[in-house]
Amino acid sequence: MTEQQIADHQQPTAPPMVSDRRSLCGTSTTQAEAMLPDVLAAVLKAAITSHRDMRVLAALLEQEEEERRRLLQSRGAVVAKEHGTESAISWSEPSGRVWRVTSEGDTSRDGEAWAMDFLVQLRQGRQEAHARRDALAAAVDEIADGFTQLGLKSWKSERMSPAREDMKAPDVMLGDRSEPAATVLRYESAVNILSAADQLRGFAVLLRAEKSLMGAVSVARGVFEACLWATAVIDPTISTDERLQRALTRRLARLSAGIRLRRTLGGDTDADQLVESDGDMDDAHGTNRDPAKDISDILAYAEDRGWPVKRGRRTPEITPLSIDWLSENLERRIGIEGYAWTSGSSMAHGEHAADTAAWVELSQDIGTAPAWLIQLWSNGAWAGPRLLLATHAAYTGKGSLRREYQRFEELFLSGAGKS
């Protein structure tokens, strides 16, 4: 946003964060999404329209209509009507809608033969689409199973890896108990890996069901967020202390959320629970403990270490940590992560309602909602696991799920992949 736009629309401002590495001009920041949606849409539309050549646009629309007319004349037409005629072949969709397939405009072939051939192609296309959908869902399930094992089992690491260095760090003293630094980092990563695994399974269910487009978008966004949290606390490009600051900040957020939830529900609610591989409930990190005391112990530890603590409205922070910042700054990102987060977020928040409506109309016409087609909005389900696995490999010195992820990536990005 420009200074003039901030003044015109009376947007609130705040000083830039010290940790913000982006290049900034000025002494204050504001968020464009704080503008009313209709105002923001009007600003964007005016800016885009100012650069549009209406003569070129008119010529393109005219060309598009001419090409459409030629296609209909040369290949026949698919016409939707309530009642068929003797010269047409009827085809019913699962939605109950009946389509009439004719060879209108194509005098080179027998009308009924052309229509039957067209229907065969449609059915074959549907079968191929279902095969691609099922292969993608199976690949997502594979990644989910792998993430589950990654979250529950111990991690092997190479001798000179950052993970091995964390094992040498002093224990984290929290009140009357201590935790190995490596254990703190692994746990805070693992709870988010397990969250990603569960959401990946939900993503696979939605792909197979073909009943909801927005459901797949929202779950893909959740997969991406869980993967980024898991990645942040094992980032091999920062020091053990910096990783601990992130991990304890995430623990503070979870403990605070548990307290808020308990107050809202009016009962006892654990801040977090994790079933270890031996089947026992892990109590070392907050389960069956007093979350308020654990928060106090973490803050006392941070003070003893000389780490500054910011007292936020919802939760204290040892280090600023947000998905927006992580998606733009984590070392092993490839540039699409910021888009993966904002695209899914904007769709989930209703900023592309017209696109959603178009998909819903299509689903009503054809009787299905092919969520697996919308990589544009659900690519967080691909980008999140990619970033996590690359970071985990660099952190431990050992790769995980390479074959499974390669198969998933091929299917997700190509729409076909290898079966």
Secondary structure, DSSP 8 states (H G I E B T S, - for coil): --HHHHHHTT---B---TT--S---SS-B--GGGS-HHHHHHHHHHHHHHT--HHHHHHHHHHHHHHHHHHHHHH-EEEE-SS--TTSEEEE-TTS-EEEEE-TT--SS-HHHHHHHHHHHHHHHHHHHHHHHHHHHHHHHHHHHHHHHHHHS-----TTSHHHHHHTS--EEETTEEE-HHHHHHHHHHHHHHHHHHHHHHHHHHHHH---HHHHHHHHHHHHHHHHHHHHTT-TTS-HHHHHHHHHHHHHHHHHHHHHHHHHHTS---S---B-TTS-B--TTSTTS-HHHHHHHHHHHHHHTT---EE-SSSEESS---HHHHHHH-TT--S-HHHHHHHHHHHHTTTTHHHHHHHHHHHHHHT---GGG-HHHHTHHHHHHHHHHHHHHHHHS---SHHHHHHHHHHHHHSS---
